[in-house]
């Protein structure tokens, strides 16, 4: 394992999750054609949160809009 990996995770993963949440908001407002995109974004958010937890970083769940 890289010695600086935990520090990278502490900064990159929250930014990644924030960006994925923005992408989720945009995609969820589009037509039903974007349902698969929304699903994959949700999967990516979950994977990033799990990765953060594996490294001891707790990421607060972002509140999703009622469009979920």
N, C-alpha and C positions, 0 to 999 in steps of 0.2 A: 504494500500500500504506500502511496505517496505521502510524505510527511505533511505536506500542505493541503492535502485533499479535504480534510475536515473544514479548514478555513474557507476553501472554495465552496464547499457545500453550504456552509452557513450564509454565504452571500449570494451565490448563484441560484440555489433552489428557491428561495423566497421570490426572487425576481422572475424566475421561470414560472412559478405558480401564479404570480400576479399577471404575467403576460398571457398565460393560458386562460385565466379567468376573463380577461378582456376579450380574447378570441372567442371564448364560449358565449359571452354576451352578444357579440356581433353575429356569430353564426346562428344563435338561437332566435334571433329576430328576423332571420331570412326565411325563405319559403321552406316547405317540408323537404325540398330537395337537399337541404343541408342537414337533415337528421343524422346521416352517417358521420358527417363532419363533427357535429355536436357530440355524438357518441365517442368518437376517437379523442376529442379534446377532453371529455370527462375521464376517459381511461388514462390519458397522459397526466391529468391533474392528480388522479389517485396514485399513479405510479411515482410521481414526484414527491407526493406527501409521504408515501411509504419509504422512499429512499431517504428522505429527510429524517424520518423517525429512526431508521436504522443507524443513522449517524448522530442521533441524540438531539436533533433540531426539531422542535415542535412548531408546526405551521398552523396558525389559526385558519379554520375553514372560512372562506369568503362567502358572504351571503349571496346567493343567487337570486335573480329576480323571479317574479311569479311566472315567467315564461318557461320554466324548467320542464 
